[in-house]
Amino acid sequence: MSELWLGRQMPAVEIAGAIAAEFGIPASKSAVIGIAFRAGLSFQGRLAASPIRPRRVGPPAPRVRKPRPARPRAEAAPKPPKPAPIPKRVPPGPVGIPESLQVSIVEIREGQCKYMAGDPRDPLSSCCGHPTASGSPWCPGHRAVCTTPSTGRIGGFMPSFRRAA
């Protein structure tokens, strides 16, 4: 291979073909170049047979655009009607929040509102204590404050209300 490479008798593609024919080892042009590089064989540039274009002297030639054949215009499809405007969301009106029954967090039972009246870090704070709707930890007034209506997704189980925070 080194004689063929240094003698510049064949390009790398033909050297790869000769290796494959002689030794039965498939080799690519890149493999031949890599082998020559690792063997320390220098690259002498292009083969003498490859054409070398002389550099252009002077300004570049002006570009001429070829005329394109005119395409037949298709009639424009009618525009789809605009969708109906989405009604603006109206904030809910004032909700009747009952006054807290001041039930201690230790004394709160199932079916009583667990909304904390006051600062939850305060040991003297208490819960609302009013009766709750089934499946909710809050009374109807505090449920309206703590949840937002869902967007009605289609699919698996989605409760009708989700927690706001």
C-alpha positions in Angstrom: 0.0 0.0 0.0 2.8 2.4 0.8 4.3 2.1 -2.7 0.9 2.9 -4.2 0.3 5.8 -1.8 3.8 7.4 -2.1 4.0 6.8 -5.9 0.6 8.5 -6.3 -0.3 5.9 -8.9 -3.8 5.4 -7.6 -6.4 7.4 -5.7 -7.4 6.1 -2.2 -10.6 4.5 -3.6 -8.6 2.4 -6.0 -6.1 1.5 -3.3 -9.0 0.3 -1.2 -10.3 -1.8 -4.0 -6.8 -3.3 -4.6 -6.5 -4.2 -0.9 -9.9 -5.9 -1.0 -9.0 -7.8 -4.1 -5.6 -9.0 -2.9 -6.2 -9.7 0.7 -10.0 -10.2 0.8 -10.4 -7.5 3.4 -13.0 -4.8 2.6 -11.5 -1.4 3.1 -12.9 2.1 2.4 -11.2 5.2 1.1 -11.3 6.7 4.6 -9.6 3.6 6.0 -6.8 3.8 3.4 -6.2 7.5 4.2 -6.3 6.7 8.0 -3.7 3.9 7.6 -1.4 6.2 5.5 -1.7 8.9 8.1 -0.9 6.6 11.0 2.0 5.1 9.1 3.5 8.6 8.7 3.1 8.7 4.9 2.8 12.3 3.7 0.0 13.5 1.5 1.5 15.1 -1.6 -1.7 16.9 -2.7 -3.8 16.1 -5.8 -2.9 13.5 -8.4 -1.3 14.9 -11.5 -4.3 13.6 -13.5 -6.8 15.5 -11.5 -7.8 18.8 -13.1 -6.8 22.0 -11.4 -8.8 25.1 -12.3 -6.9 28.4 -12.5 -8.1 31.2 -10.4 -10.3 33.8 -11.9 -8.9 37.3 -12.3 -11.2 40.3 -12.4 -14.7 41.0 -11.3 -17.1 38.1 -10.9 -19.4 37.4 -13.8 -22.9 38.8 -13.4 -25.5 36.2 -12.4 -28.3 35.7 -14.9 -31.6 34.3 -13.6 -33.3 31.7 -15.7 -37.0 32.5 -16.3 -39.3 30.1 -14.6 -42.3 28.7 -16.3 -45.5 30.3 -14.9 -47.4 28.0 -12.7 -51.2 27.9 -13.1 -52.7 29.6 -10.1 -55.2 27.6 -8.1 -58.2 29.4 -6.9 -57.9 30.4 -3.3 -59.9 28.2 -0.9 -62.6 30.0 1.0 -61.5 31.1 4.4 -63.0 29.2 7.3 -65.4 31.2 9.4 -63.9 32.7 12.5 -64.5 30.8 15.7 -67.0 32.2 18.2 -65.3 34.4 20.8 -64.6 32.7 24.1 -66.7 34.3 26.8 -64.6 36.1 29.4 -64.5 34.4 32.7 -66.6 36.2 35.3 -65.2 36.0 38.8 -67.6 34.4 41.2 -69.7 36.6 43.4 -69.3 36.9 47.1 -69.6 33.5 48.7 -71.3 33.0 52.0 -68.5 32.0 54.3 -69.8 30.9 57.6 -68.2 32.1 60.8 -65.8 29.7 62.3 -67.1 27.4 65.1 -63.5 27.5 66.7 -63.0 23.7 66.8 -59.5 22.7 67.9 -57.5 20.7 65.3 -57.3 17.9 67.8 -61.1 17.8 68.2 -62.0 18.0 64.5 -63.9 15.0 63.2 -64.8 13.5 59.9 -67.5 15.5 58.1 -66.4 18.8 59.7 -64.7 21.6 57.8 -60.9 21.6 58.2 -60.3 25.2 57.0 -57.9 26.8 59.4 -59.2 30.0 60.8 -56.1 32.1 61.6 -52.4 31.3 61.4 -51.8 27.5 61.2 -48.5 28.0 63.0 -50.3 29.5 66.0 -51.0 26.8 68.6 -54.3 28.5 69.5 -55.6 28.5 65.9 -58.7 26.5 65.2 -60.7 25.0 62.3 -64.1 26.1 60.9 -66.0 23.0 62.0 -69.1 23.4 59.9 -70.5 20.3 58.1 -68.9 19.4 54.8 -70.2 18.0 51.5 -69.3 14.4 51.0 -65.8 13.9 49.7 -64.6 17.4 50.5 -62.6 18.5 53.5 -64.3 21.9 53.5 -67.7 23.3 54.0 -69.4 24.8 50.8 -68.2 28.3 51.6 -64.6 27.4 52.2 -64.6 25.0 49.3 -65.5 27.8 46.9 -62.5 29.7 48.3 -60.0 26.8 48.2 -60.8 25.3 44.8 -61.3 26.4 41.2 -63.6 24.7 38.7 -61.8 22.2 36.4 -61.8 22.7 32.6 -63.7 19.4 31.9 -60.9 17.2 30.5 -61.8 14.0 28.7 -60.1 10.9 30.0 -59.4 9.1 33.3 -60.8 10.2 36.7 -60.8 13.9 37.0 -62.6 15.5 40.0 -65.0 18.3 39.1 -63.0 20.7 41.3 -59.2 21.0 41.8 -57.3 22.6 44.6 -56.2 26.2 43.9 -52.9 26.1 45.8 
